[in-house]
């Protein structure tokens, strides 16, 4: 519908919108936050809990004494798991309750982003546009509906940067204390949080010739931050061993960066290209500002560092270990949209601005709507239903690894099963001897592999085929059960 509007009508709508912003700014902000909340709560539990979410539930459901040992098997800090532990005790462990923590946290990012835009001297109308873009963006909505730490990572990064920008403007001790406390919480939520003080430090060093008074308190803050993280370093060393075994890192290439921009742009290459074009405009000299209006977005260089550094450094190191995945890059999403709006602001023509808004909205809707109707998480309930339909007494469920059993067990709670369950004997001991034992005991085996186990699926089938023959398989989203039947003759 927006595509059919004439430039004249778009300009008229733009003028009406500006008048509405001037008259009812807080009402518009509340409406945008309500829209963002609705999108984050919409169909919150229609997709199954996938492997990582089930692992979050597993850790958070343990007694406090066992939590630390379980976290050592993960590659993330403990804060989110501790919050989830209390959340489960309060609301239970249904899929809706589990994801509600992330959804509500994501809603809080919207007023935080608006406040950051204002602190960066964006006019009220542009800060509202910034908040609207984040409220309707696919990428933060996708992870607002996941029982992982990414929404909390995004919120704490925004609040830390907000206090940092306010400290630069006012040199207030309370703002600096806010940076310290929020950054400690950020680092204990996700290790990507370490990039934020690095970005802030790099910005201060670059600005040091003009503002030397900033450096002394900031060095003190970094020292306190290091002391706060010091007790956790022993666990980090243990988690580094787990990181070496993770195989789902993204390759280091320009294609990977393009894929990330595609995700930031709501799974639309056209919208991603438009956003990159607008970000390029942000590099231009600022246009003349109207009276009583800020001259330009402040600290644009800080935003570029925030966008690039947490993406580029892990991407360059990802060939050594799994240091980059697309979801971790959510920490840079606010900088992405801030730079898009900064470039948008440089467009002089109001008609062109209105056309850009209609175009951005039109391009973002298909990817967002597709998210609500097309599953992009492991379909464990469908796997359980398919196996229950064709399974026979005496069958064995053989999972590709231990964590794969957790989402299956969660999906099977509604229909308790009595099948024998084992974890595939990966590289420990003599796998062939274990397979021979299976062949003597179980006439049929269901091998269940997730998308992360597909790299070794051929190896597993190779060990099974001397004793079992393939009878069927069913590829669901990111998980595939394979049915094998024992070969005739003695095993």
Buried (B, 14 or more C-beta within 10 A) or exposed (E): EBEEBEEEEBBBBBEEBEEBBEEEBEEBBEBBBEBBBEBBBEEBBEBBBBBBBBBBBBBBBBEEEEBEEBBBBBBBBBBBBBBBBEBBEEEEBEBEBBBBBBBBBBBBBBBBBBBBBBBBBBBBBBBBBBBBBBBBBBBBBBBBBBBBBBBBBBBBBBBBBBBBBBBBBEEEEEBBBBBBBBBBBBBBBBBBBBBBBBBBBBBBEEBEEEEEEBBEBBEEBBEEBEEBBEEBEEBBEEBEEEBEEEEEBBEBEEEBBBBBBBBBBBBBEBBBBBBBEBBEBBEEEBEEEEEEEBEBBBBBEBBBBBBBBBBBBBBEBBEEBBBBBBBBBBBBBBBBBBBBBBBBBBBEEBBBBBBBBBBBBBBBBBBBEEBEEEBEBBBBBBBBEBBEEBBEEEBBBBBBBEBBBBBBBBBBEEEEBEBBBBBBBBEEEEBEEBBBEBBEEBBBBBBBBBBBBEEBBEEBBEBBEEBBEEEEEBEBBBBBBBBBBBEEEEB
